[in-house]
Amino acid sequence: MAGLGGLGHLAVKMAVSLGADTSVISRSPGKAGDARELGAQGLIVSTAPEQMADARDRFDVVIDTISAPHDLGPYLRLVAMDGTLSHLGHLGPVTVETTDLLVGRKKLSSAGSGGRLATAAMLEYCGEHGITADIELLPSTRVNEALDRLRRNDVRYRFVLDMSDLD
Ligand SMILES: NC(=O)c1ccc[n+]([C@@H]2O[C@H](COP(=O)([O-])OP(=O)(O)OC[C@H]3O[C@@H](n4cnc5c(N)ncnc54)[C@H](OP(=O)(O)O)[C@@H]3O)[C@@H](O)[C@H]2O)c1
């Protein structure tokens, strides 16, 4: 799982629940403890070249939830033979070195919303397996603090604003 944020932490929970050996790839070494608590085997620091090199060709699937524009190459190189890099965000135009796909017959994919049926099935699965988002509840009056912390990547892993203070 690349990017341990709102989507990423839920994706880790689901992957672990489905029995997948799961690792987190993150620019934030401080999230290593969270990764293990979520059930991942460990955290690969994306800015540490030796850790990325050690993980080369290792994963059948890399789900990329990184919310900022970035080079897909380092993540494609972590994908195993015949594996897939699935990017879930909105990157805009990207350049891909096709050798990163050709060598290892790798696939690049994406996935938007699954639609109502798939969403209903996903929610049912989460209900049955106790999968919920980790949230921090704040009164709505602290919305600016939440926005400021979001910019600093300081949320584990979603803010929920309690609007009852507006009554
Ligand atoms: N396909 C869909 O149906 C769907 C649905 C909802 C959202 N999305 C998209 O999915 C993406 C993730 O959404 P989210 O809500 O999970 O975002 P988020 O909570 O902000 O998490 C994104 C994570 O990406 C990493 N990241 C952020 N900026 C980075 C940078 N400059 N360089 C490297 N890593 C960076 C951080 O993880 P680390 O600290 O671990 O590196 C961050 O926690 C967004 O692009 C969003 O638009 C897609």
The ligand as an SDF file (V2000), in Angstrom:
LIG
                    3D

 48 52  0  0  0  0  0  0  0  0999 V2000
  -10.4040    6.1520   -6.7400 N   0  0  0  0  0  0  0  0  0  0  0  0
  -11.3040    6.5680   -5.8720 C   0  0  0  0  0  0  0  0  0  0  0  0
  -12.4530    6.1220   -5.8360 O   0  0  0  0  0  0  0  0  0  0  0  0
  -10.9060    7.6000   -4.8510 C   0  0  0  0  0  0  0  0  0  0  0  0
  -11.7400    7.8890   -3.7680 C   0  0  0  0  0  0  0  0  0  0  0  0
  -11.3150    8.8220   -2.8340 C   0  0  0  0  0  0  0  0  0  0  0  0
  -10.0920    9.4660   -2.9950 C   0  0  0  0  0  0  0  0  0  0  0  0
   -9.3310    9.1860   -4.0770 N   0  0  0  0  0  0  0  0  0  0  0  0
   -8.0020    9.8020   -4.2600 C   0  0  0  0  0  0  0  0  0  0  0  0
   -7.0670    8.9860   -3.5560 O   0  0  0  0  0  0  0  0  0  0  0  0
   -5.9750    9.7900   -3.1280 C   0  0  0  0  0  0  0  0  0  0  0  0
   -5.7550    9.5850   -1.6320 C   0  0  0  0  0  0  0  0  0  0  0  0
   -6.8520   10.1410   -0.9130 O   0  0  0  0  0  0  0  0  0  0  0  0
   -6.7910   10.2100    0.6720 P   0  0  0  0  0  0  0  0  0  0  0  0
   -8.0760   10.7720    1.1000 O   0  0  0  0  0  0  0  0  0  0  0  0
   -6.3490    8.8920    1.2090 O   0  0  0  0  0  0  0  0  0  0  0  0
   -5.6260   11.2910    0.9020 O   0  0  0  0  0  0  0  0  0  0  0  0
   -4.8370   11.5560    2.2690 P   0  0  0  0  0  0  0  0  0  0  0  0
   -5.6290   11.1300    3.4360 O   0  0  0  0  0  0  0  0  0  0  0  0
   -4.3630   12.9710    2.1540 O   0  0  0  0  0  0  0  0  0  0  0  0
   -3.5840   10.5640    2.1720 O   0  0  0  0  0  0  0  0  0  0  0  0
   -2.7110   10.5760    1.1040 C   0  0  0  0  0  0  0  0  0  0  0  0
   -1.3570   10.0590    1.5460 C   0  0  0  0  0  0  0  0  0  0  0  0
   -0.4770   10.2550    0.4570 O   0  0  0  0  0  0  0  0  0  0  0  0
    0.8330   10.5040    0.9730 C   0  0  0  0  0  0  0  0  0  0  0  0
    1.2840   11.7990    0.4440 N   0  0  0  0  0  0  0  0  0  0  0  0
    0.6360   12.9770    0.5050 C   0  0  0  0  0  0  0  0  0  0  0  0
    1.3490   13.9450   -0.0850 N   0  0  0  0  0  0  0  0  0  0  0  0
    2.4720   13.3600   -0.5420 C   0  0  0  0  0  0  0  0  0  0  0  0
    3.6000   13.8350   -1.2610 C   0  0  0  0  0  0  0  0  0  0  0  0
    3.7270   15.1200   -1.6020 N   0  0  0  0  0  0  0  0  0  0  0  0
    4.5640   12.9460   -1.5790 N   0  0  0  0  0  0  0  0  0  0  0  0
    4.4490   11.6650   -1.2390 C   0  0  0  0  0  0  0  0  0  0  0  0
    3.3900   11.1580   -0.5310 N   0  0  0  0  0  0  0  0  0  0  0  0
    2.4220   11.9950   -0.2160 C   0  0  0  0  0  0  0  0  0  0  0  0
    0.7370   10.5570    2.5090 C   0  0  0  0  0  0  0  0  0  0  0  0
    1.0330    9.2500    2.9850 O   0  0  0  0  0  0  0  0  0  0  0  0
    2.4350    8.9050    3.7000 P   0  0  0  0  0  0  0  0  0  0  0  0
    2.5870    9.8920    4.8330 O   0  0  0  0  0  0  0  0  0  0  0  0
    2.2300    7.5020    4.1650 O   0  0  0  0  0  0  0  0  0  0  0  0
    3.5020    9.0030    2.6650 O   0  0  0  0  0  0  0  0  0  0  0  0
   -0.7390   10.8220    2.7240 C   0  0  0  0  0  0  0  0  0  0  0  0
   -1.1770   10.3630    3.9760 O   0  0  0  0  0  0  0  0  0  0  0  0
   -6.3380   11.2460   -3.4890 C   0  0  0  0  0  0  0  0  0  0  0  0
   -5.6710   11.5560   -4.7110 O   0  0  0  0  0  0  0  0  0  0  0  0
   -7.8380   11.2010   -3.6920 C   0  0  0  0  0  0  0  0  0  0  0  0
   -8.2920   12.1870   -4.5890 O   0  0  0  0  0  0  0  0  0  0  0  0
   -9.7040    8.2550   -4.9850 C   0  0  0  0  0  0  0  0  0  0  0  0
  1  2  1  0
  2  3  2  0
  2  4  1  0
  4  5  1  0
  4 48  2  0
  5  6  2  0
  6  7  1  0
  7  8  2  0
  8  9  1  0
  8 48  1  0
  9 10  1  0
  9 46  1  0
 10 11  1  0
 11 12  1  0
 11 44  1  0
 12 13  1  0
 13 14  1  0
 14 15  2  0
 14 16  1  0
 14 17  1  0
 17 18  1  0
 18 19  2  0
 18 20  1  0
 18 21  1  0
 21 22  1  0
 22 23  1  0
 23 24  1  0
 23 42  1  0
 24 25  1  0
 25 26  1  0
 25 36  1  0
 26 27  1  0
 26 35  1  0
 27 28  2  0
 28 29  1  0
 29 30  1  0
 29 35  2  0
 30 31  1  0
 30 32  2  0
 32 33  1  0
 33 34  2  0
 34 35  1  0
 36 37  1  0
 36 42  1  0
 37 38  1  0
 38 39  2  0
 38 40  1  0
 38 41  1  0
 42 43  1  0
 44 45  1  0
 44 46  1  0
 46 47  1  0
M  CHG  2   8   1  16  -1
M  END
$$$$
